[in-house]
Amino acid sequence: MKKIFCFGAGFVAVLLFFSGSHTTVQAQQPAALVIEGGTLIDGNGGTPVVNSAVVIQGNRIAALGRKGQLTYPPNA
């Protein structure tokens, strides 16, 4: 009975350790990338945006617009 309890307590301790470290990794914001100065073509026939800016965070486009009209994240 003692071996089962020790194994169970150790297993729970390992789960708690890894779940705590996983939470820390998720809380960090991915670095942002800003691409600016190009001409943005929307692909649906809209008017091209000259001198545009694209803000990318992680693997997603966070914002699109004209350079100078967007606010950039502090980690860009």
Contacts in CASP RR format, 6 or more apart in sequence:
PFRMAT RR
TARGET T0000
AUTHOR 0000-0000-0000
METHOD contacts of the structure
MODEL  1
MKKIFCFGAGFVAVLLFFSGSHTTVQAQQPAALVIEGGTLIDGNGGTPVV
NSAVVIQGNRIAALGRKGQLTYPPNA
29 57 0 8 1.000
29 73 0 8 1.000
29 75 0 8 1.000
30 57 0 8 1.000
30 58 0 8 1.000
31 57 0 8 1.000
31 58 0 8 1.000
31 75 0 8 1.000
31 76 0 8 1.000
32 55 0 8 1.000
32 56 0 8 1.000
32 57 0 8 1.000
32 58 0 8 1.000
32 62 0 8 1.000
32 72 0 8 1.000
32 73 0 8 1.000
32 75 0 8 1.000
32 76 0 8 1.000
33 55 0 8 1.000
33 56 0 8 1.000
33 57 0 8 1.000
33 76 0 8 1.000
34 53 0 8 1.000
34 54 0 8 1.000
34 55 0 8 1.000
34 56 0 8 1.000
34 72 0 8 1.000
34 76 0 8 1.000
35 53 0 8 1.000
35 54 0 8 1.000
35 56 0 8 1.000
36 51 0 8 1.000
36 52 0 8 1.000
36 53 0 8 1.000
36 54 0 8 1.000
36 67 0 8 1.000
37 51 0 8 1.000
37 52 0 8 1.000
37 53 0 8 1.000
37 67 0 8 1.000
38 50 0 8 1.000
38 51 0 8 1.000
38 52 0 8 1.000
39 48 0 8 1.000
39 49 0 8 1.000
39 50 0 8 1.000
39 51 0 8 1.000
39 52 0 8 1.000
40 48 0 8 1.000
40 49 0 8 1.000
40 52 0 8 1.000
40 54 0 8 1.000
40 64 0 8 1.000
40 65 0 8 1.000
41 48 0 8 1.000
42 48 0 8 1.000
42 49 0 8 1.000
49 64 0 8 1.000
49 65 0 8 1.000
49 66 0 8 1.000
51 66 0 8 1.000
51 67 0 8 1.000
52 64 0 8 1.000
52 65 0 8 1.000
52 66 0 8 1.000
52 67 0 8 1.000
53 63 0 8 1.000
53 64 0 8 1.000
53 65 0 8 1.000
53 66 0 8 1.000
53 67 0 8 1.000
53 68 0 8 1.000
53 69 0 8 1.000
53 70 0 8 1.000
53 72 0 8 1.000
54 61 0 8 1.000
54 63 0 8 1.000
54 64 0 8 1.000
54 65 0 8 1.000
55 61 0 8 1.000
55 62 0 8 1.000
55 63 0 8 1.000
55 64 0 8 1.000
55 70 0 8 1.000
55 72 0 8 1.000
55 73 0 8 1.000
55 76 0 8 1.000
56 62 0 8 1.000
57 73 0 8 1.000
62 73 0 8 1.000
63 70 0 8 1.000
64 70 0 8 1.000
END
